[in-house]
Amino acid sequence: MVSRYDKATVEGWNEATKLVRSGVNRSGFDETSEALYLSSGYVYSSAAEAEAAFAGENDHYIYSRYANPTVAMFEQRLAAIEGAEACRGVASGMAAVFAALGSYIGCGDRLVSSRALFGSCHVIATEILPRFGAETELVDGRSLDAWEKALSKGAKAVFLESPSNPTLEIIDIEAVSRLAHDAGALVFIDNVFASPVLQRPLELGADVVIYSATKHIDGQGRTLGGAVLGSQEFIDESVMPMLRHTGPSLSPFNAWVLVKGMETLRLRVDAMSRNAHQLAQQLEDTLGVGHVSYPFLESHPQFELAQKQMSAGGTVLTMDLGSKERAFEVVDKFKIIDISNNIGDSKTLATHPATTTHRRLGPEARAEVGIGPGMVRLSVGLEDVDDLFDDISQALA
Ligand SMILES: *Cc1c(COP(=O)(O)O)cnc(C)c1O
């Protein structure tokens, strides 16, 4: 779809300008803020125009399951930030993961995936795709030998999350992409934890980037949303037919919230990361080395790799408090921090992964990826960091 009032040429723009202006497509009313096109359908000036639209011979919108002008603004803005040829917005992060992998992998194909995955991603990789006849092999994503061994049997796709949820494992995206490409596989990265402003997987060699826009892109706890980014060919030939006919469309209203969220994305994520880094350091000083995990702490086993591929450590840290009882006791005493399972929000949120987000994995799979009963995940928000540290300290006391 071509923009009629498109001043949003991104060429030569730096990130801050793209975050505010990319994708802007003004209506005839010349509004300042992006317009919300809450419309399911579109009208044609003649039957012939409708015929041409369905034949793909003009750029007329047809139906909001296929495309919508507000959703397109979100897609163009995110594609500009990511440096991707194309982007499709969808209803949620999980719709994005399934549209990306499910549109590409079929019966008889092999998927090689890191083991440390968000709970629902684990279910797609190990339960849903195998029901359609695909084979999934899970590997320890930190071990290049493990990737090489699994990829030597051939693969159609590689899927990974870095940093992983909630164990904050870092995977060498550049090295894994090289191994995957040698094996003829496309590389899919769930980049939710890093967000579009702290890590650029396409620049590191990956092929497809997936977001839950629910997290940092909205970042204010309002809407669900997701996106798949990649080459024009991958989006047009693989993702689009799947979306068009299965229908996990992003609501124009949610797309509008996300477009406005992107204007402050860099400011929020930088400030939240600074808070998270400071808190991680202070908590490590209090609880001892080995009890706090954060990618930019020197004690993180992949500190150097994290520094190489991320521009900051991210907004999430974990504490190990030893047991479920102790974790519950501490979390229940928080006065500022809320108990909630979202991440990337401007409010600091605490989760006990073993009993919530990663409950479905069962104790063995949890132990395999290192989610202990005493682990508490903190998604650090925009509050004053001293207030947050005081809140955690009084809860620990
Ligand atoms: C939250 C999350 C998802 C799923 O996103 P939804 O918008 O909740 O569907 C996928 N991957 C990771 C890493 C997540 O944190």
The ligand as an SDF file (V2000), in Angstrom:
LIG
                    3D

 15 15  0  0  0  0  0  0  0  0999 V2000
    5.5030  -12.2190   26.1760 C   0  0  0  0  0  0  0  0  0  0  0  0
    6.3890  -12.9560   25.2630 C   0  0  0  0  0  0  0  0  0  0  0  0
    5.8780  -13.5730   24.1280 C   0  0  0  0  0  0  0  0  0  0  0  0
    4.3970  -13.5970   23.8080 C   0  0  0  0  0  0  0  0  0  0  0  0
    3.8450  -12.3390   23.5910 O   0  0  0  0  0  0  0  0  0  0  0  0
    2.2650  -12.0250   23.7940 P   0  0  0  0  0  0  0  0  0  0  0  0
    2.1290  -10.6330   23.2850 O   0  0  0  0  0  0  0  0  0  0  0  0
    2.0040  -12.1640   25.2570 O   0  0  0  0  0  0  0  0  0  0  0  0
    1.5110  -13.0190   22.9990 O   0  0  0  0  0  0  0  0  0  0  0  0
    6.7650  -14.2300   23.2970 C   0  0  0  0  0  0  0  0  0  0  0  0
    8.0820  -14.2900   23.5750 N   0  0  0  0  0  0  0  0  0  0  0  0
    8.6170  -13.7090   24.6790 C   0  0  0  0  0  0  0  0  0  0  0  0
   10.0720  -13.8010   24.9250 C   0  0  0  0  0  0  0  0  0  0  0  0
    7.7840  -13.0220   25.5610 C   0  0  0  0  0  0  0  0  0  0  0  0
    8.3180  -12.4590   26.6520 O   0  0  0  0  0  0  0  0  0  0  0  0
  1  2  1  0
  2  3  1  0
  2 14  2  0
  3  4  1  0
  3 10  2  0
  4  5  1  0
  5  6  1  0
  6  7  2  0
  6  8  1  0
  6  9  1  0
 10 11  1  0
 11 12  2  0
 12 13  1  0
 12 14  1  0
 14 15  1  0
M  END
$$$$
